[in-house]
Amino acid sequence: MVDEKVRQNCDIPVCNKGQVVFDVQDHEECDKDETICTGTKICISKEFLCDYEKDCPDGSDELNCPNWLRNFTQTRGKQIQHVTEFLSFVSNSQNCGKKCLQSRNFICNSFSYDISEKICLLSTEQARTGGANLTNVDSSDYYERIRPKDQEEKRDAFKVRLVGGGPPWEGKIEVSVGGKWAAICDDGWNISAARVLCRQLGYPNALRSWIGMSNDRNYLMDDVKCTGKERYLNECLFNGWGKHDCGPNEAAGVQCAVIERECFPKKFKCNSSHCIDFKWICDGEDDCGDGSDEDLVKCKLPVEVRLVNGSSIDRGRLEVKFYGIWGTVCNRDFTVHDAAVVCRMLGKQGVPIIEPYQKYGSGTGPIWLQNPGCSGDEEELTRCRIRRWGYSKCSHDEDVALYCKESVFSTVAPKEILSSTECGRTFVSFRARDPRHGYLARVVGGFEVRHGAYPWTAAIKLDNTRHLCGASIITPFHLISAAHCFEDVPDLSLYSVVVGDWDTNAHDGTEQKFGIEYVSFVPGYENILKDDIAIIKLKSKNDSGILFNKYVQPICLPNADAAYPAGMKCVISGWGSMGTRNFLQMFFIFLQLYAHSMHFQKTQDVYRLRKCQ
């Protein structure tokens, strides 16, 4: 249009409605992505081959194409209500059937194709055998996938066998259709297709798929593509009977598994007698086909643990009960944090010791876990970062052996320990290294101490993981620390206090963990150089505060008239940086007090003289 209500003449002539127009190149040589129509000089795109639309004048582009609809029964004038995937601009029902059979995101059991709207509706449900609802739509037809029960005659016509091998469960594959036997070309042949083939022969699984086996040029199947869940090989996708481009040494072969004819203990036995991997249990998909691997009641059963084959109930091979089945745990990547959770489930609060595997023999059944991913604070294994039950690359000679050592906590009540003469007690010498070892050159340097050498030292953590500051125990419910540690994050629910710790990256078995009820800053606090002192009040845990033992003790506070002469040596203990590296175990350093004249700022300016209220 050149103006409102004014149209410009069009130079393109009107097409003759009786004339067929081809959008092709009319010359002898076609491009590499094109092909020439038979008996013509017309080139068409290779993508137009077998698209079920006539592009060549004689229809040669649609000759010998797969009939995808042969895998379905057709019901006219019906449309399925439950739609798993909606596809628009699908040109015909053949392409819709192809989309259904080639679906990789779900198992497509049926589809509806609306010829007027050109829409393809894929579904996991079935109306004839599964009770799915259909509606009346004149322009739509419903197609339901033919299942093995519907394919008795076709299945009898299609046969498979293994030839040329030693034992009957391995060799070159031959298939028969209509009494004619021929090989399968190895183009695209893989373990998924091999598994389908072996199951069809009555074996539980495939061990290996082979390619390059000798054969003449007689092949019946090529480019076989299986998902691995098909029951019969002719349910997989392939080029069509007898269509191949293979040479004399491209036959496919297989070695089927025979040692697993009975599912358990290596496989899970479905109610239908099919065998599946344990890792497919409770994964949200019906791998058995009858739902027996996805029983919601069994998936939600409490996980149990036990130690077997040991001399007592607190040591032995670790076994876990999931889905009602006892199995083992792999030793690879199994940490002391994982062990702590297991021991806690067994009612043991002591030091877990991971013993050499094979100490208590090999287990049977599934290997339920590898690397449970526990932090050590969980009450049970299901709260750990388990990626997948039943997934493991281990064998049973790597089963976890565990000893839940008894607790070291004292049964003496805190009030019986906290007399004025019993603070500051230690049961372990602080000298963990040879005193001849020189100090590090930097003041932040220090020495590693033995576990329990400074039992009043506590760790303040943020988000339950990140070490923030140190603190000292003064009562079962109180600690003293630095006020600046709590300035940036005022939400006390994000903090935790751990006493009895030594290695921050391992479960020592002596830790006690508490939440914080409140923090009181000393009056006059301004910053790290002005009265940087805070008193922490712990939340009660099991109606109690800190339990004192050989690894946890209160520190003694100085008297009000205590003197600090120049040259006096003091000790700092805790976790942090040695100046050369970060470290996980507790360290200590000696600091010498200097005279006021050597300070950049006088002591009384940093900690003002006042009495605590």
Order of alpha helices (4+ residues) and beta strands (2+ residues): beta-beta-beta-beta-beta-alpha-beta-beta-beta-alpha-beta-beta-beta-alpha-beta-beta-beta-beta-beta-alpha-beta-beta-beta-alpha-beta-beta-beta-beta-beta-beta-beta-beta-beta-beta-beta-beta-beta-alpha
